[in-house]
Amino acid sequence: MTEERPADPADPADRADGTGSPSEVPRAAPGTSGHYGEDLFEPAHPREAERIDDAAVVYDPVTTGRLRALGAGPGQRCLEIGAGTGTVARWLLTEGGAAEVVAVDRDTSALAGLAASLDPGPAPPSGAAARLRVALADVTDPASLDSALGSDRFDLVHARFVLMHLPERRRVLAGLAARLAPGGLLLLGDAVDPAAGAASGGSTPSDPNPAPDSDPAAPSAYRRTMDAMWRALRATIGTDIGPVTRYPRFLHEEGLVGVGAELYCPPLVPGGPLAEFWRATWQRMRPALEERGGVDPTTVDEALAVLAAPATPSSPGPAELGPGMLLAWGRRP
Ligand SMILES: C[S@@+](CC[C@H](N)C(=O)[O-])C[C@H]1O[C@@H](n2cnc3c(N)ncnc32)[C@H](O)[C@@H]1O
C-alpha cells in the first residue's frame, strides 16, 4: 500500500528544478531519491550524536511515559527501529525491564558504546548488555530487515523520528506492524509542526523572503526558516511530516486495535536542548536550507540568533510555537 500525496504547485518542494549550486547542495536534489544519513545528517559528523541527543533528552520522558502507560517493557521482546544513539533502547533495558532489545539502524556507529555503557565494570554486570542486540539494517529494504531479524516477532516495535524521513513510510509502517507478535504494541513518534505556514492560514508554507516591513503580520525569521527547512528536507531526502497526523488511520488499516494518539509540543527555550537541536539541524543543512528551502542567509542568521542562549535575561527570545511530536500506537489483536 503506498501513500498518496498529490503534488502541490504552491510548494517549492514540488517544483524543485535542481538548479542550485551543485557544490553546495546535496547531490540527490531535486526529487526525493536522497537518503537520511547519506545526503543529509551523515552519522560520521563529529556532532551528529550530540544533535540527536539534544532532541532525545526532551522527548525521551514523553516516549517512555507513554510506553509505561501502555504497559510496554517488562519481560518483553522489543524492536527499536532507527535507534540513533540508543536512548530509548537503554531505557527499555535498564528501567523498562525488557527481556531483549534489538536496536536497528542503517548506521550503528552511534550504538557502538551502548552495550559497554550498560554494564560498566567493575560492578557485577546487571545483564542489560546481554539483553541488547545491535543490528545493522535498512528498514526500507525488506531483505535487509529479514536478514537482520529473520522471522522474529516482537512485543514492542518502536520508531521515533524515522518514518517521517522515509518516502516509503507507509510501506515501512506496514512492515513494522507485521513484526508484531499477538498482543504486541507498535508505537510511532514523528514530528508535527502545528504553526507551519501559519501566516497563510496553515494551507501553504510561508513566503521565505517577504519584502521587509511590507506586512506587519509577516512571519518571523524563525518561522520562515522552519518552513524552509521542511521544504528543503522534502526536496532533498523525502522527509514529509504531512502524513504524520494520519498515522492512527494507517495503524487501523494494518488491523491494529486500541489505536490512540497524543501530541506534545515542548516550549522553545533559547539555548535549551531543543533550541540547540534546531540550530544544529539548520547549521548542518544550511546549503540545502537556502537553495532548496528558498530562504535567504540573513533570515537564517536571524533565526539562529533567536534560538541561541540569550545574551541578557531581558533578550526577547522566540515568541513561537515550535514543532512537536505526535505519538501514535496500536496493538496486534
Ligand atoms: C532523527 S534520528 C532519530 C534517532 C532516534 N530514534 C531518536 O529518536 O533519538 C533518525 C535515525 O533513523 C536512522 N535511519 C534513517 N533511515 C533509516 C533506514 N532506512 N533504516 C534504518 N534506520 C534509519 C538514522 O540513522 C538515525 O539513527
The ligand as an SDF file (V2000), in Angstrom:
LIG
                    3D

 27 29  0  0  0  0  0  0  0  0999 V2000
   16.3800   11.5910   13.6390 C   0  0  0  0  0  0  0  0  0  0  0  0
   17.2620   10.1440   14.0710 S   0  0  0  0  0  0  0  0  0  0  0  0
   16.2700    9.5470   15.4080 C   0  0  0  0  0  0  0  0  0  0  0  0
   17.0310    8.6470   16.3390 C   0  0  0  0  0  0  0  0  0  0  0  0
   16.2290    8.0540   17.4870 C   0  0  0  0  0  0  0  0  0  0  0  0
   15.1220    7.2550   17.0000 N   0  0  0  0  0  0  0  0  0  0  0  0
   15.7430    9.1260   18.4090 C   0  0  0  0  0  0  0  0  0  0  0  0
   14.5620    9.4830   18.3590 O   0  0  0  0  0  0  0  0  0  0  0  0
   16.5540    9.6350   19.2120 O   0  0  0  0  0  0  0  0  0  0  0  0
   16.8560    9.0180   12.7680 C   0  0  0  0  0  0  0  0  0  0  0  0
   17.5410    7.6750   12.9140 C   0  0  0  0  0  0  0  0  0  0  0  0
   16.9800    6.7770   11.9490 O   0  0  0  0  0  0  0  0  0  0  0  0
   18.0340    6.1250   11.2850 C   0  0  0  0  0  0  0  0  0  0  0  0
   17.5790    5.7740    9.9320 N   0  0  0  0  0  0  0  0  0  0  0  0
   17.3120    6.6110    8.9190 C   0  0  0  0  0  0  0  0  0  0  0  0
   16.9310    5.9370    7.8280 N   0  0  0  0  0  0  0  0  0  0  0  0
   16.9550    4.6270    8.1770 C   0  0  0  0  0  0  0  0  0  0  0  0
   16.6800    3.4280    7.4730 C   0  0  0  0  0  0  0  0  0  0  0  0
   16.3070    3.4680    6.1940 N   0  0  0  0  0  0  0  0  0  0  0  0
   16.8130    2.2460    8.1150 N   0  0  0  0  0  0  0  0  0  0  0  0
   17.2090    2.2080    9.4230 C   0  0  0  0  0  0  0  0  0  0  0  0
   17.4890    3.3250   10.1320 N   0  0  0  0  0  0  0  0  0  0  0  0
   17.3700    4.5210    9.5220 C   0  0  0  0  0  0  0  0  0  0  0  0
   19.1660    7.1280   11.2600 C   0  0  0  0  0  0  0  0  0  0  0  0
   20.4300    6.5110   11.0300 O   0  0  0  0  0  0  0  0  0  0  0  0
   19.0420    7.7360   12.6460 C   0  0  0  0  0  0  0  0  0  0  0  0
   19.7320    6.9970   13.6200 O   0  0  0  0  0  0  0  0  0  0  0  0
  1  2  1  0
  2  3  1  0
  2 10  1  0
  3  4  1  0
  4  5  1  0
  5  6  1  0
  5  7  1  0
  7  8  2  0
  7  9  1  0
 10 11  1  0
 11 12  1  0
 11 26  1  0
 12 13  1  0
 13 14  1  0
 13 24  1  0
 14 15  1  0
 14 23  1  0
 15 16  2  0
 16 17  1  0
 17 18  1  0
 17 23  2  0
 18 19  1  0
 18 20  2  0
 20 21  1  0
 21 22  2  0
 22 23  1  0
 24 25  1  0
 24 26  1  0
 26 27  1  0
M  CHG  2   2   1   9  -1
M  END
$$$$
